[in-house]
Amino acid sequence: MLMIGIMMVVLLLALVGMCLAGYLVAVHRARAAADLAALSGAATYAVGGDSCGAATRVALRNGARLVSCDTVGDRVDFVVTVRVEVRSATGVQGLPTRIPAVAHAGSGAQ
């Protein structure tokens, strides 16, 4: 009986660990997608293109949804700010299903 109890505790800990690992993967994916989208938008804006269009395409390719995109400044000194969301597939109550991330890129970003 003791062995069954120990196995149940180990199984429960493994399940909790997998759920948290899935959530942390979604957080890292959101941050990476936001960084790449902001960098792509800044690079496109620097050569005269549509920064938000480029950021949207890169976010979608990285499994994220672009929530907002702002470009401030002129062609020399500018900052592109993007906000993205990634869906988390953990399905655990109490953990958010949408993971947000924000990133800034440009010649004036610090």
Buried (B, 14 or more C-beta within 10 A) or exposed (E): EEEEEEEEEEEEEEEEEEBEEBBEBBBEBBBBBBBBBBBBBBBBBBEEEBBBBBBBBBBBEBBBBBBEBEBEBEEEEBBBBBBBBBBBEBEBEEBBEEBBBBBBBBBBBE
